Amino acid sequence: MLRRMFFAAAMLALASSAAVAAAPARPASAPAISPERFRVERDSLPNGLQILLHEDHSVPAVCFFQWFRVGSRNERQGITGLSHFFEHMMFNGSANVPPKQYDVQLESQGAYSNAFTSYDQTAYYEEGGSAALETMMRLDADRMRSLSLLPDLLKSEVEVVREERRFRTDNSVPGMLDEALYSTAFVASPYHWPVVGWMKDLERITRDEMVEYFRTYYAPNNCTIVVSGDFDPAWVKGKLREYFGDIPRQTPPPKPVNAEPEQRGERRAEVHYPSETVTFAVGYKALPVSDPDHYALEILSAVLGGGESSRLHRALVYEQQIALSADAGYRGQLEPGLFEFWVEMKPGETAANGEKALYAELDRIAKDGPTERELQKARNQVEARFVYTLETNRGAARMLGSFDQYHGDYRALYGAIDRYRAVTVADVQRLAKKIFDPRQRTVATLVPVQETEEGR
């Protein structure tokens, strides 16, 4: 997924009304998410398939998620982009479902499907009325068991993925900057290559490599199914055994190798492309989701980039009036990732001026920390986003799957809000000093050129 798209979604989710931003601190004893209030049942099949069930009869609807523990970090040079490629292939037919009929069968019952791929995971989901749940299970089991991997289908879908890369990366300012940022920041981490893959790899991947990758990573013992909504748990468990129980487990995949060395100095990359404005992205080496401090880093991200009242937007857009937008973002990943900033300058303004202003704000928060009001606003924003996500079937299923994948146990979500509430000014200041080290910084800058120059 494009980094810029992540920021747009994150900022929209974090932006809160003045009432929420100004809300007083909630007492530490206030009840948060608990197993009694948010009930989840775990089950498993003999073939290793993991199952999470969240029963909610508020509306007669369900969401059915399949979480595969595979993302671009599981790839290697030569086969980059395979995880994202299979996100496409999963909708191209299986033994009992002809090509292009997967969505037809779902939509005939008023349901729909979608999917996403990241560095760490791939997820497929369907959402619709409760009556469509069995169809969802049947379709997804059929493609896990016998996805169509015919040469003609593979070849045509590779062309689709290559065209998507051209559109979203090769001819997109956010896509090019995102790719330049990560490929420059990381030299031996599996985050070095883009989720969509390198074009040369997409041109050369063989069918045998595709088949082996699918057999290894899209097996039941590498998958967690999450069902959220209006259903009978006993019936669902029976149907899951009926549809998925005979799919054979595979040899567990090898753990990805992260050989990233310590970064000992600032790194820079330039992207020359036609544009009316200068845009730059900055990334600092950050912490993985396994580090308890990642909760405080989310709060720091909200302080710096959580909406129009955030530090960076106020300073660069309103006060200094040198930028059209200024965003910050951090999300914990399985490997150490980046704490990122995106700044689009006003026409005529330089990247150097933008960087100077950005670094001044980072130095300020490292020196003085956030104010108590800023901290509380950020905590309110993050907590509101967390709670609102759990209000929908899809949001609840996505949250359960994410926590189970990233933390190793969905039950980690029960303590998340308390961890956010426990973040202090001193925590934020300490992490700002630690993370915003110029030696750990990577900068990717868009250098505007004329159309005629680009075409040379």
C-alpha positions in Angstrom: 0.0 0.0 0.0 1.2 3.5 -0.7 2.7 5.3 2.2 0.8 8.5 1.2 -2.5 6.6 1.2 -1.6 5.3 4.7 -1.1 8.9 5.9 -4.4 10.1 4.4 -6.3 7.4 6.1 -4.5 7.8 9.4 -5.0 11.5 9.5 -8.7 11.2 8.7 -9.0 8.6 11.5 -7.1 10.7 13.9 -8.7 14.0 13.2 -11.3 14.7 16.0 -13.7 17.4 16.8 -12.8 20.2 19.1 -15.0 18.6 21.8 -12.9 15.4 21.6 -9.6 17.3 21.5 -10.5 19.3 24.5 -12.0 16.5 26.5 -10.5 16.2 30.0 -8.2 13.3 30.9 -10.2 10.1 31.8 -9.5 8.6 35.1 -7.1 5.7 35.2 -9.8 3.5 36.7 -12.2 4.1 33.8 -13.2 0.8 32.2 -11.5 0.0 28.9 -11.9 -2.8 26.4 -12.3 -6.1 28.4 -13.0 -9.8 27.6 -16.4 -9.4 29.3 -17.4 -6.4 27.1 -15.8 -7.6 23.9 -16.1 -11.3 23.8 -13.9 -13.4 21.5 -13.7 -17.2 21.2 -10.6 -18.9 19.8 -10.7 -22.3 18.1 -8.4 -24.2 15.8 -8.5 -27.1 13.3 -6.1 -30.2 13.3 -4.5 -28.8 10.1 -3.3 -25.7 12.0 -6.0 -23.2 10.9 -6.6 -20.7 13.7 -10.1 -19.3 14.2 -11.3 -16.2 16.1 -15.0 -15.6 16.6 -16.6 -12.3 17.7 -20.3 -12.7 18.1 -22.4 -9.5 17.8 -26.1 -9.5 16.9 -26.5 -5.7 16.7 -27.3 -6.0 13.0 -27.9 -9.1 10.8 -24.5 -8.8 9.0 -21.1 -10.5 9.2 -17.5 -9.9 8.2 -15.3 -12.9 7.3 -11.6 -12.3 7.3 -8.7 -14.5 6.2 -5.3 -13.4 7.6 -2.3 -15.0 6.0 1.1 -14.5 7.8 2.8 -13.4 4.6 3.8 -10.1 3.2 6.6 -8.6 1.1 9.0 -9.3 4.0 8.7 -13.0 3.2 9.9 -12.5 -0.4 13.4 -12.3 -1.6 15.2 -10.6 -4.5 14.0 -12.1 -7.7 10.4 -12.8 -6.5 9.5 -9.4 -5.0 5.8 -8.6 -5.4 4.5 -12.2 -5.2 2.4 -11.5 -2.1 0.6 -8.6 -3.7 0.3 -10.7 -6.9 -1.6 -13.4 -5.1 -3.9 -10.7 -3.7 -5.0 -10.4 -7.3 -4.9 -14.1 -8.2 -7.2 -15.1 -5.3 -10.2 -13.6 -7.2 -9.4 -15.4 -10.5 -11.1 -18.7 -9.9 -10.5 -22.1 -8.3 -11.5 -25.7 -8.9 -15.2 -25.1 -8.4 -15.4 -21.4 -9.1 -14.8 -20.3 -12.7 -12.6 -17.2 -13.3 -14.2 -13.9 -12.5 -17.2 -15.7 -10.8 -16.0 -15.3 -7.2 -17.4 -11.7 -6.9 -20.4 -12.6 -9.0 -21.5 -15.3 -6.5 -20.9 -12.9 -3.5 -22.7 -10.0 -5.0 -25.7 -12.1 -6.0 -26.2 -12.3 -2.2 -25.6 -8.7 -1.5 -22.0 -9.2 -0.2 -18.7 -7.8 -1.4 -15.0 -8.7 -1.1 -11.7 -6.9 -0.9 -8.1 -7.5 0.2 -4.9 -5.8 1.1 -1.2 -6.6 1.2 1.5 -5.0 3.4 5.1 -5.6 4.3 4.0 -8.1 7.1 0.7 -9.7 6.1 -2.0 -10.3 3.5 -5.7 -10.2 4.3 -8.8 -11.1 2.4 -12.3 -10.2 3.6 -16.0 -10.4 2.6 -18.8 -8.5 4.2 -22.6 -8.8 3.8 -25.7 -10.1 5.4 -25.6 -13.1 7.7 -27.3 -15.3 5.1 -24.2 -14.9 2.9 -21.7 -16.3 5.5 -21.8 -19.9 4.2 -21.1 -18.7 0.7 -18.1 -16.8 2.0 -16.7 -19.9 3.7 -17.3 -22.1 0.7 -15.6 -19.7 -1.7 -12.6 -19.0 0.4 -12.0 -22.7 1.3 -12.1 -23.6 -2.4 -9.4 -21.1 -3.4 -7.2 -22.1 -0.4 -7.5 -25.7 -1.5 -7.3 -25.4 -5.2 -6.6 -21.9 -6.5 -6.4 -21.7 -10.3 -2.7 -21.4 -11.2 -3.0 -22.0 -15.0 -0.2 -20.4 -17.0 -2.5 -18.1 -19.0 -4.2 -16.8 -15.9 -0.9 -16.2 -14.2 0.5 -14.4 -17.2 -2.5 -12.1 -17.6 -2.6 -11.2 -13.9 1.1 -10.4 -13.9 0.4 -7.9 -16.6 -2.4 -6.4 -14.4 0.0 -6.0 -11.5 2.7 -4.5 -13.7 0.2 -1.9 -14.9 -0.8 -1.2 -11.3 2.8 -0.6 -10.5 3.1 1.9 -13.4 0.0 3.7 -12.2 0.6 3.8 -8.5 4.4 3.9 -8.3 6.2 4.8 -11.6 3.8 7.6 -12.5 2.9 8.7 -9.0 4.8 11.2 -6.9 3.7 9.6 -3.5 4.5 6.2 -4.9 8.0 7.1 -6.2 8.9 9.0 -3.0 7.7 6.1 -0.9 9.8 3.6 -2.9 12.8 5.9 -2.8 12.5 6.4 0.9 12.4 2.8 1.9 14.9 1.5 -0.6 17.3 4.1 0.6 16.6 3.8 4.3 17.0 0.0 4.3 19.8 -1.9 2.7 19.5 -5.4 4.2 16.0 -5.4 5.7 13.1 -7.1 3.9 11.5 -3.7 3.9 14.0 -2.6 1.3 11.8 -3.8 -1.6 8.3 -2.4 -2.3 5.1 -4.3 -1.6 4.2 -4.1 -5.3 7.6 -5.5 -6.2 10.3 -4.4 -8.6 9.3 -4.3 -12.2 12.2 -6.5 -13.4 11.1 -9.2 -10.9 7.5 -9.0 -12.1 8.8 -9.6 -15.6 10.8 -12.7 -14.8 9.0 -14.6 -12.0 8.3 -18.2 -13.1 5.2 -20.2 -12.7 7.1 -22.8 -10.6 8.1 -20.0 -8.1 4.5 -18.8 -8.0 3.2 -22.3 -7.3 5.8 -23.0 -4.6 5.1 -19.6 -2.9 1.3 -20.3 -2.8 1.8 -23.8 -1.5 4.0 -22.6 1.3 2.3 -19.4 2.5 -1.4 -19.8 1.7 -1.8 -23.0 3.7 -4.2 -23.4 6.6 -1.4 -23.5 9.2 -0.3 -20.1 8.1 -3.8 -18.6 8.3 -6.1 -17.1 10.9 -9.8 -16.8 10.1 -11.7 -14.1 11.9 -15.5 -13.9 11.9 -17.3 -10.9 13.4 -21.0 -10.2 13.5 -24.4 -12.0 13.6 -23.8 -15.7 13.6 -24.2 -18.9 15.7 -20.7 -19.9 16.9 -21.4 -23.6 17.0 -22.8 -23.6 13.5 -19.8 -21.6 12.2 -17.3 -23.9 13.8 -19.0 -26.9 12.2 -19.0 -25.3 8.8 -15.4 -24.2 9.1 -14.5 -27.9 9.8 -16.6 -29.0 6.9 -15.1 -26.6 4.4 -11.5 -26.1 5.6 -10.8 -29.3 7.7 -9.5 -31.5 4.9 -7.1 -28.9 3.4 -3.6 -30.3 4.2 -1.1 -28.3 6.3 2.3 -27.5 4.8 5.8 -27.3 6.2 6.0 -24.0 8.1 7.7 -21.3 6.1 11.1 -20.1 7.1 11.4 -16.9 9.1 12.5 -13.9 7.1 16.1 -12.7 7.6 16.7 -9.1 8.7 20.4 -8.3 8.4 20.0 -4.5 8.5 23.1 -2.9 9.9 23.1 0.2 12.1 22.7 3.4 10.1 25.6 5.7 10.9 24.7 8.8 8.9 21.9 10.6 7.0 21.0 9.1 3.6 19.4 11.0 0.7 17.6 10.2 -2.5 16.2 12.4 -5.3 13.3 11.7 -7.6 13.2 13.9 -10.7 9.6 14.2 -12.1 7.3 16.8 -13.5 5.6 18.8 -10.8 4.5 22.3 -9.8 5.5 21.9 -6.2 8.3 20.3 -4.1 7.5 17.4 -1.9 9.8 15.6 0.5 9.5 12.5 2.7 11.7 12.0 5.8 12.0 8.7 7.7 13.8 8.0 11.0 14.6 4.4 12.0 11.9 3.4 14.5 10.8 0.6 16.8 9.0 -2.7 15.9 5.6 -3.4 17.3 7.2 -5.9 19.8 8.7 -2.9 21.7 6.4 -1.6 24.5 7.4 2.0 23.5 5.5 1.7 20.2 2.3 2.9 22.0 4.1 6.1 23.0 5.3 6.5 19.4 1.7 6.4 18.2 0.9 9.2 20.7 4.0 11.2 19.5 2.8 10.8 15.9 -0.6 12.2 16.8 1.0 15.2 18.6 3.1 16.0 15.5 0.6 15.1 12.7 -2.8 14.5 14.2 -5.0 16.9 12.2 -5.0 20.6 11.5 -4.2 21.5 15.1 -1.1 19.3 15.2 2.4 20.7 15.8 3.5 20.4 12.2 0.4 21.6 10.5 0.2 24.7 12.7 3.9 25.5 12.2 4.4 24.9 8.5 1.0 25.5 7.1 -0.7 28.1 9.3 2.1 30.1 11.0 5.0 30.0 8.5 2.8 29.4 5.5 5.4 27.6 3.5 3.7 24.3 3.1 0.4 23.0 1.7 0.4 20.0 4.0 2.6 18.5 6.7 1.9 15.0 8.0 3.5 12.6 10.4 2.9 8.9 10.8 4.2 5.8 12.6 2.8 2.3 12.8 4.4 -0.6 14.5 5.5 -3.4 12.2 7.1 -6.8 12.8 10.5 -5.5 11.8 11.9 -2.1 12.8 10.4 0.4 10.4 10.2 4.2 10.0 8.7 7.2 11.7 7.8 9.2 8.7 7.0 12.8 7.7 5.5 14.0 4.4 5.6 17.7 3.5 4.3 19.3 0.3 5.7 22.8 -0.1 3.8 25.8 -1.5 4.7 26.7 -5.1 8.0 28.5 -5.1 9.1 27.2 -1.7 12.2 25.0 -1.5 12.7 21.6 0.2 15.5 23.1 2.2 13.2 25.6 3.9 10.7 22.9 4.6 13.3 20.6 6.1 14.7 23.5 8.3 11.2 24.1 9.7 10.5 20.4 10.2 13.7 19.8 12.1 13.2 22.8 14.2 9.8 21.4 15.4 11.4 18.0 16.1 14.2 19.6 18.0 11.7 21.6 20.0 9.6 18.5 21.1 12.8 16.6 21.9 14.0 19.5 24.1 10.7 20.5 25.8 8.3 17.7 25.1 4.6 18.2 24.4 2.3 20.3 26.6 -0.1 18.4 28.8 -3.0 19.7 26.6 -1.3 18.4 23.4 -0.6 15.0 25.1 -4.2 14.6 26.2 -5.6 15.6 22.9 -3.4 13.0 21.2 -4.4 10.3 23.7 -8.1 11.2 23.1 -7.6 11.0 19.3 -5.8 7.6 19.4 -8.3 6.2 21.9 -11.3 7.4 19.8 -9.9 5.9 16.7 -9.4 2.6 18.5 -12.9 2.5 19.9 -14.6 3.6 16.8 -12.9 0.9 14.8 -14.4 -1.8 17.1 -17.9 -0.5 16.4 -18.2 -2.2 13.0 -18.0 -5.9 12.1 -15.2 -5.2 9.6 -13.3 -2.9 12.1 -13.6 -5.5 14.9 -12.4 -8.3 12.6 -9.5 -6.2 11.3 -8.5 -5.2 14.8 -8.6 -8.8 16.1 -6.6 -10.1 13.1 -4.0 -7.3 13.4 -3.4 -7.8 17.1 -3.2 -11.5 16.6 -0.7 -11.2 13.8 1.5 -8.4 15.2 1.4 -9.2 18.9 1.0 -13.0 18.7 -2.3 -12.9 20.6 -5.5 -11.0 20.0 -5.9 -10.5 23.7 -3.2 -7.8 23.6 -5.9 -5.4 22.4 -7.6 -5.6 25.8 -4.7 -3.6 27.4 -4.0 -1.3 24.5 -6.2 1.7 25.7 -4.7 1.5 29.1 -1.2 1.6 27.5 -2.2 4.7 25.5 -3.6 6.4 28.7 -0.4 5.6 30.6 1.9 7.5 28.1 3.4 10.6 29.8 5.0 13.8 28.6 8.4 12.4 29.7 7.8 9.2 27.6 7.1 11.3 24.4 10.1 13.6 25.1 12.4 10.6 25.7 11.4 8.9 22.5 11.6 12.1 20.4 15.2 12.4 21.6 15.9 8.8 20.8 14.2 8.5 17.4 14.8 11.9 15.8 18.6 11.4 15.5 20.0 13.0 12.2 22.3 10.0 11.8 19.2 7.7 11.6 17.5 10.0 9.1 16.7 9.3 5.4 15.3 12.0 3.1 13.6 11.5 -0.3 13.0 14.6 -2.3 10.9 15.3 -5.4 12.9 17.5 -7.8 10.4 19.1 -10.2 11.4 19.0 -13.9 9.7 20.3 -17.0 7.7 17.7 -19.1 10.3 18.1 -22.0 13.2 17.4 -19.6 11.5 14.3 -18.2 11.0 12.9 -21.7 14.7 13.1 -22.7 
